[in-house]
Amino acid sequence: MYLSNRDIKWAIGCGKLIVEPRPEAHTPPKGYDETAIDLHLGPIETAKVWDLASLAASDAARGAASQGQAPEVHLGSFEYRTMAAGHLKPVPAQDKDTAGKPRLVYRRGDEIIVRQLGFLLWTTREKVGTPAIDPERMEPQRHPELICFVNAKSTKARTGLMVHFTAPTIHAGWTGNITLEITNLGPFTFVLKEGDALAQLTVATISSAPDMDLKQGRSQTQGQTDPSGAP
């Protein structure tokens, strides 16, 4: 069952749902929809792009890259945090690379410019999630009762903006700032700024308390504040 805006507000108030800052902290619009709350882009310093040059160099060292081709990523076996720690970088401040070729994503003052087919990662202002069971605490604790879903806003999608398009679920017991995967598949050049509401969060109940032992050591992004997954 999905929660209405009134139930979402109640869940935040009683601690079943974590949203910091709360939607009420925003000036109009308040951040609540009938069954969702808005998610806003966080500090511009959390906007990151992949450093393809360093990735290509690391592939070349393993003999895996060919001249002029995109770096290879072995998706079935790679460790995201390891790869992200070494190969994510802030959005460049120049609109062209060293060869004079226009960048697909670059920073212009306090704005991020995303040309067609540009791709970047940007963390939300909001820290969201549900409380996790702390095995060190002896007193009784409430098991997570909710899960959340991150979705794009439809009016933005109609311009060709794709946001958080593969993994919408925030699982029970996970908390952190959401990293949005942003790409431009439309005919425009997008101008994005800190505080822009690009996504929304819906919340649903789960049928019973999950086995929290399954989560131990699996999440590479628990408590993240940065697109690298680092806390």
C-alpha positions in Angstrom: 0.0 0.0 0.0 1.4 3.4 -1.0 1.3 6.3 1.5 -0.6 9.5 0.9 1.0 12.8 1.6 -0.7 12.9 5.1 0.7 9.4 5.9 4.2 10.3 4.7 4.2 13.3 7.0 3.0 11.1 9.9 5.7 8.5 9.1 8.4 11.2 9.2 7.1 12.6 12.4 7.1 9.3 14.2 10.5 8.2 12.9 9.3 5.4 10.6 10.6 7.4 7.6 13.8 9.4 7.5 13.8 12.6 5.4 16.3 15.3 6.2 15.6 18.2 5.7 11.9 17.6 6.0 9.6 18.7 3.1 8.2 21.5 5.3 11.6 23.1 5.3 11.2 24.2 1.7 9.4 27.4 0.8 6.5 27.1 -1.6 5.9 24.6 -3.1 6.1 22.7 0.2 7.6 19.6 -1.4 4.5 17.4 -0.9 2.5 15.9 -3.7 -0.7 13.9 -3.1 1.4 10.7 -2.8 5.0 11.8 -3.0 7.6 14.3 -1.9 10.1 16.2 -4.0 13.8 15.4 -4.1 16.2 18.3 -4.8 19.7 18.4 -6.2 22.3 18.8 -3.4 25.5 20.9 -3.3 27.0 21.3 -6.7 30.3 19.8 -5.4 28.5 16.4 -5.3 27.9 16.5 -9.1 30.4 14.1 -10.6 31.4 12.6 -14.0 33.4 9.6 -14.9 37.1 10.3 -15.6 37.3 8.3 -18.8 41.0 9.1 -19.3 42.0 7.5 -16.0 39.7 4.6 -16.7 41.2 4.1 -20.1 44.7 4.2 -18.6 43.9 1.6 -16.0 42.4 -0.6 -18.7 45.5 -0.1 -20.9 47.6 -1.3 -17.9 45.7 -4.5 -18.0 45.8 -4.8 -21.7 42.0 -4.4 -22.0 41.6 -1.2 -23.8 42.0 -0.5 -27.5 43.0 2.8 -29.0 40.1 5.2 -29.4 37.5 2.9 -27.8 35.6 3.5 -24.6 37.0 1.9 -21.4 35.8 -1.5 -20.6 33.8 -2.2 -17.4 33.2 -5.8 -16.3 29.8 -5.2 -14.8 29.4 -8.7 -13.5 32.4 -8.6 -11.3 33.4 -4.9 -10.6 33.4 -3.3 -7.2 31.6 0.0 -7.5 33.2 1.8 -4.6 36.7 0.8 -5.7 36.0 2.0 -9.3 34.2 5.2 -8.2 36.9 6.2 -5.6 39.5 6.3 -8.4 37.6 7.4 -11.4 34.9 9.8 -10.5 35.8 13.5 -10.7 34.1 16.9 -10.2 32.4 18.3 -13.3 35.0 20.2 -15.3 34.7 24.0 -15.4 35.6 24.2 -19.1 33.2 23.6 -21.9 35.9 22.0 -24.1 38.5 19.3 -23.4 42.2 19.7 -24.1 41.7 18.7 -27.7 39.1 21.5 -28.2 36.2 19.0 -28.4 32.9 20.2 -26.6 32.3 18.5 -23.3 28.9 16.9 -22.9 28.8 18.0 -19.2 30.5 21.0 -17.8 30.2 23.6 -15.0 29.3 27.2 -15.6 29.5 29.1 -12.4 26.8 27.7 -10.1 25.2 25.8 -13.0 25.8 22.4 -14.6 25.3 22.3 -18.3 24.3 18.9 -19.8 24.4 18.6 -23.6 22.7 15.9 -25.6 23.8 12.4 -24.4 25.6 13.9 -21.5 25.7 11.8 -18.3 26.5 12.6 -14.7 25.9 11.6 -11.1 24.5 14.1 -8.6 23.5 13.5 -5.0 20.2 14.8 -3.5 20.0 17.4 -0.8 17.8 15.1 1.2 19.0 12.2 3.2 16.2 9.6 3.0 15.5 6.0 4.1 14.2 3.9 6.9 15.7 3.0 10.3 17.9 0.0 10.5 18.2 -2.5 13.4 21.3 -1.8 15.5 22.7 -5.1 16.7 24.6 -3.4 19.5 21.5 -2.0 21.2 19.9 -4.3 23.8 16.5 -2.6 24.1 13.7 -3.5 21.7 13.8 -1.8 18.3 11.2 -1.3 15.6 11.9 -3.2 12.4 11.6 -1.2 9.2 8.0 -1.1 7.9 8.4 0.9 4.7 10.3 1.0 1.5 10.7 3.9 -0.9 10.8 4.5 -4.6 12.7 7.2 -6.5 11.0 8.4 -9.7 11.6 11.1 -12.2 9.1 14.0 -12.5 7.0 13.5 -15.7 7.2 17.1 -17.0 11.0 16.9 -16.9 11.0 13.5 -18.6 9.0 15.0 -21.5 12.0 17.2 -22.4 14.2 14.1 -22.6 15.7 14.2 -19.1 16.3 10.8 -17.6 16.8 10.6 -13.8 17.5 7.5 -11.6 16.4 5.2 -14.4 17.5 1.7 -13.3 17.3 1.2 -9.5 14.3 3.1 -8.0 14.0 1.0 -4.8 15.3 2.2 -1.4 15.3 -1.0 0.5 14.2 -1.4 4.1 16.9 -0.4 6.6 18.9 1.7 4.1 19.6 5.5 4.7 21.6 8.0 2.8 21.6 10.8 0.2 20.3 9.4 -3.1 22.7 9.5 -6.0 20.7 10.4 -9.1 21.9 9.1 -12.5 21.1 11.9 -14.9 21.3 11.8 -18.7 20.0 14.0 -21.5 18.2 12.1 -24.3 16.3 15.1 -25.5 16.7 17.8 -28.2 17.7 20.5 -25.6 20.7 21.5 -23.6 19.8 21.3 -19.9 20.8 23.8 -17.3 20.8 22.3 -13.7 21.3 24.0 -10.4 21.5 23.1 -6.7 18.0 22.9 -5.3 16.3 21.9 -8.5 13.5 19.4 -7.9 14.3 16.7 -10.5 12.9 13.6 -8.8 10.2 12.5 -6.3 9.9 9.9 -3.6 7.0 7.6 -3.1 6.6 5.4 0.0 5.0 2.0 0.5 4.4 -0.4 3.4 5.9 -3.9 3.4 3.9 -7.0 4.4 6.2 -8.1 7.3 9.5 -7.3 8.9 12.4 -8.3 6.6 15.4 -10.5 7.7 17.9 -7.8 8.3 20.8 -10.3 8.5 20.6 -10.4 4.7 21.7 -6.8 4.5 24.9 -7.1 6.6 27.9 -6.3 4.4 26.0 -6.2 1.1 25.2 -2.5 0.5 28.1 -0.5 -1.1 26.2 2.7 -0.6 24.7 2.6 2.9 25.0 6.1 4.5 26.4 7.6 1.3 26.8 11.4 1.0 28.6 11.3 -2.3 28.1 9.5 -5.7 31.1 7.3 -4.9 29.0 5.6 -2.3 31.3 7.0 0.5 29.7 8.0 3.8 
